[in-house]
Amino acid sequence: MKRKAYRPAIWLLLAAALLALPVGANGEMYVEAYLGGNFAATESFNFGASPHPTLTYNVRVPGRFDPAVVGGLKIGTWFVKEGFLGFNYPAWMRFFGFFLDFSYHRLNLGHQRANYRETFLGLNNRGVLDFSSEGTAATLAFMFAGRYGFFPDSEVPFGRLQPYLAVGPALLFTTQQPRFNFVRFTGPFLTDDQDMASKSNVALALAVETGLRYMALKNVSLDLSFKYRYAEPSYTYNLSAGANNFFIAPHSVTMNQTLHLFSVQLGAAYHF
């Protein structure tokens, strides 16, 4: 895994935390840690070879991801009069806010097969692709949120029960390390078993989240939320000729994915 790809997200999160701490003593700011489960779906993704003199092919893999544990951290504020940077927001702004959300989970593709056709030495051949991959996903989301309060009291005037909805852009930092085996049924019977090096990608994503926050204490809340992320990462790998492929020159393949990431998480937050 290429850790350098995650450094911009970590530095942005730390900078936000340092900015938030000194100005939020009297405001409705919060830091939340959460844990949950991630369930990923993808449209069947393309897995195609770059053109070279003897071989062209394009195959669509089903794209079944394994469930994974997701963990993360939120740093946010609601736009109350005593809130972020001390701005004197109008009263109606208390229904709106902003938070940074950083999360991490595995993004593995279990073993799966796909039929494909190829053109090899001018012949149209058929075969099957055995495919699996190990990967990771880290997300830094910039979320704009709206909320409403129920059951207000003297300790929590806005309301102890606060449903909310948030949407915003995100940076999705992913890695994929695939293993695949091409087996041809027609033409020369060849196999091509490859273990690829891990490749990383940074993709612009869309994040949407809805949740229900309960203010258990004046400064402590519990948060049950559901999150959706959409992104289209791409990875390119270099293939060797393979021990059994005397006719096929080394070439590269590109894996284009369309990701739909769903997660459910439970968090605890401290408000200051």
C-alpha positions, 0 to 999 in steps of 0.5 A, spaced: 500 500 500 502 506 498 501 510 504 503 517 501 496 517 498 493 518 504 498 524 507 494 530 504 487 527 508 491 526 514 494 533 514 487 537 512 484 533 518 489 535 523 489 542 521 482 542 522 482 540 529 488 545 531 483 550 528 477 548 531 480 547 538 481 554 540 475 557 538 470 552 540 470 553 547 463 556 548 460 554 541 456 548 539 462 544 536 464 537 536 469 531 535 466 524 534 469 517 533 465 512 530 465 504 528 461 500 523 460 496 517 461 497 510 458 494 504 460 496 497 457 495 490 460 496 483 457 496 476 461 491 472 467 494 471 472 494 465 478 490 465 482 491 458 488 491 455 492 496 451 493 495 444 499 491 442 501 487 435 498 481 437 492 481 443 486 486 444 481 484 449 476 487 454 472 484 459 467 486 464 468 483 471 462 482 476 465 486 482 463 483 488 466 486 494 467 483 501 463 486 507 468 490 511 469 494 518 469 501 517 472 506 522 472 514 522 473 521 525 468 527 525 470 534 526 464 539 526 460 545 528 453 548 527 452 555 526 450 558 532 451 565 534 457 563 539 460 558 534 465 557 529 470 563 529 465 567 533 461 569 528 454 572 530 450 568 525 442 569 525 438 565 529 436 561 523 443 558 521 443 554 527 439 549 523 445 548 519 453 546 519 459 543 517 463 537 518 470 534 516 469 526 516 475 521 515 474 514 514 478 508 513 476 500 511 478 494 507 476 494 499 477 487 497 474 483 491 473 476 493 474 470 488 470 471 481 470 469 474 468 472 468 467 470 461 471 474 455 473 474 448 479 476 445 483 477 438 489 474 438 494 473 432 488 475 428 483 470 431 477 471 435 478 467 442 474 465 448 476 464 455 475 465 462 478 470 467 479 468 474 480 474 479 480 477 486 484 483 489 486 486 496 485 493 497 483 499 502 479 505 502 480 512 505 475 518 505 476 525 506 469 528 506 467 535 506 460 535 509 454 541 509 449 539 514 442 540 516 438 538 522 432 539 526 431 538 534 426 535 538 424 534 545 428 541 547 429 542 555 433 547 559 440 543 558 439 542 551 435 548 548 435 545 541 432 539 542 435 532 545 433 528 538 436 531 532 435 528 525 440 530 520 442 530 513 449 532 510 452 532 503 458 534 500 464 532 495 470 527 498 476 525 496 477 517 496 484 514 496 484 507 494 489 501 493 488 495 489 492 489 488 489 484 484 491 477 482 488 474 476 488 468 471 486 468 464 485 461 461 483 461 453 478 455 451 479 456 443 486 458 439 492 456 442 490 454 449 494 458 454 494 461 461 496 467 464 497 467 472 499 474 474 500 477 481 500 485 481 503 490 485 499 494 489 496 501 485 493 507 488 488 512 486 485 519 488 478 520 486 473 525 487 467 522 490 460 524 492 458 523 499 451 523 502 449 521 509 443 521 514 443 520 521 440 521 528 443 524 534 441 523 541 444 528 546 445 523 552 448 529 556 449 536 555 456 535 552 456 528 550 451 525 544 450 518 540 450 518 533 447 512 528 448 514 521 448 511 514 453 513 509 453 513 501 459 514 497 460 514 489 466 514 485 470 512 479 477 510 480 482 507 475 488 503 476 493 501 470 498 494 471 503 492 467 503 484 465 509 480 463 509 475 458 508 469 463 511 462 463 506 459 459 505 465 454 510 465 448 506 468 443 504 474 447 508 480 449 508 484 455 503 489 456 498 493 460 491 493 463 487 498 466 481 497 471 476 502 471 471 501 477 464 505 478 464 504 486 457 505 490 459 504 497 454 504 503 456 504 510 452 504 517 456 506 523 455 508 531 458 514 534 460 517 540 461 525 540 464 530 545 461 537 544 465 543 546 
